[in-house]
Amino acid sequence: MTRKELLKQGKETLLQKQIEDASTIARLLLQFVLKSNRIELVKNDTKEVKKEEKEQYEQLMEEILKGKPLQYLTKHQEFYGLNFYVDSNVLIPQPDTEILVEEVVHIAKQEKKKEILDIGTGSGCIGISLAHSIEEVSIMMSDISNKALEVAKKNSKSNHVAEKITFVQSDLFEKIENTFDIIVSNPPYIETNVIPTLSKQVQQEPYIALNGGEDGLTFYRKLLQEAPKYLNKNGYLCMEIGYNQKEKILQLAQKIGIYKKVEIKQDLAGNNRVFIGKI
């Protein structure tokens, strides 16, 4: 069987099960098995695949059909132009979160903010992208999960920014002692009863990193209330939010009464995506 034929087989298998992005998944999975890239795959599509390559591809395809995310199989996800190792201990970085990174980079460069805390860092995609994009910056990355921190440490080294980053295992601000110019977070914000309705792929991701409580706002209440104690003068709290949470989060910020300026930024699809609060 040639590469082209195996790729076609993989695509058809996924289409039969109505898997979204069947063509892309089939191709990326084959590239992973063959240790190849897209250009090389196309140029050599008539090359015969080895028996063990075909067997590995079909085994991984079975995992996809069971709902396992492609990224957990390939251990890879691109984010903000960088490559990240991911496994089942962390959320898979999503393109929407890049808007949060862009906003923080803009604030840090414009106002010369140099001390940043990344809460609930997971894979480290936010903090590492910031460290890569901002020349003079010191970033503390925290997470309640030690396994997630191990992934983040691995990614800080592979992306050559480890010297700008310190790590701490902490439940939100529990073990945080410093103050910062910017606190950034992509907290869990999905309502508890919505999680079972999500795709099989999303449900494979860490429950603790998805579950935002009954109304999805549990962590926003804590972050909005506690963050000002850990922010320097004219500091910022920047958070990713759910598309339907704008009004409730603005109300929470207003009720606390510490934030002298708040705004919501939209993602490329026009959904409300990022909260920015300045004290």
Stockholm file with secondary structure:
# STOCKHOLM 1.0

chainA/1-279         MTRKELLKQGKETLLQKQIEDASTIARLLLQFVLKSNRIELVKNDTKEVKKEEKEQYEQLMEEILKGKPLQYLTKHQEFYGLNFYVDSNVLIPQPDTEILVEEVVHIAKQEKKKEILDIGTGSGCIGISLAHSIEEVSIMMSDISNKALEVAKKNSKSNHVAEKITFVQSDLFEKIENTFDIIVSNPPYIETNVIPTLSKQVQQEPYIALNGGEDGLTFYRKLLQEAPKYLNKNGYLCMEIGYNQKEKILQLAQKIGIYKKVEIKQDLAGNNRVFIGKI
#=GR chainA/1-279 SS CBHHHHHHHHHHHHHHTTCTTHHHHHHHHHHHHHTCCHHHHHHTTTSBCCHHHHHHHHHHHHHHHTTCCHHHHHTCEEETTEEECCCTTSCCCCTTHHHHHHHHHHHHHHHTCCEEEEESCTTSHHHHHHHHHCSSCEEEEEESCHHHHHHHHHHHHHTTCGGGEEEEECSTTTTCCSCEEEEEECCCCBCTTTGGGSCHHHHTSCHHHHBCCTTSCHHHHHHHHHGGGGEEEEEEEEEECCTTCHHHHHHHHHHHCCCSEEEEEECTTSCEEEEEEEC
#=GC SS_cons         CBHHHHHHHHHHHHHHTTCTTHHHHHHHHHHHHHTCCHHHHHHTTTSBCCHHHHHHHHHHHHHHHTTCCHHHHHTCEEETTEEECCCTTSCCCCTTHHHHHHHHHHHHHHHTCCEEEEESCTTSHHHHHHHHHCSSCEEEEEESCHHHHHHHHHHHHHTTCGGGEEEEECSTTTTCCSCEEEEEECCCCBCTTTGGGSCHHHHTSCHHHHBCCTTSCHHHHHHHHHGGGGEEEEEEEEEECCTTCHHHHHHHHHHHCCCSEEEEEECTTSCEEEEEEEC
//
